[in-house]
């Protein structure tokens, strides 16, 4: 049996998923971290992931690894049917709260987590200062075709 992996296609799919989850952050009230449902968030330490469940169904996950005494947050996934209902927001917030209680620091690879923290600065203290990770401080580029007033309004919205 031969398994063929298309790394470029996988990277493109991962980028699309991240963009969709970050766009969902834009559409929800960032101060409201709870989803539309009552989720359970379970730490599946054996497989290195936190799982958001709705009843018996796993609807989202945040993969992680422990490296050098800190938690490296790798990737966030939300089932398409549950996007735009604050599932990723609640999952990330609850995971970060759990990490805070453990006293550990984080390294962020997942851009969704980085964007969440950029919009919720009360979690900035969790980022390991020596190893923040490639997703820790997302870069926001000016929107093409917008005038300065629109960009300022968008920036103020991001800070709210």
Secondary structure by P-SEA (a helix, b strand, c coil): cbbbbcaaaaaaaaaaaaaaaaaaaaaccccccccccbbbbbbcccccbbbbbcccccccbbbbbbcccccccccccccccccccaaaaaaaaaaaaaaaaacbbbbbccaaaaaaaaacccccccccccccccccbbbbcccccccaaaaaaaaaaaac
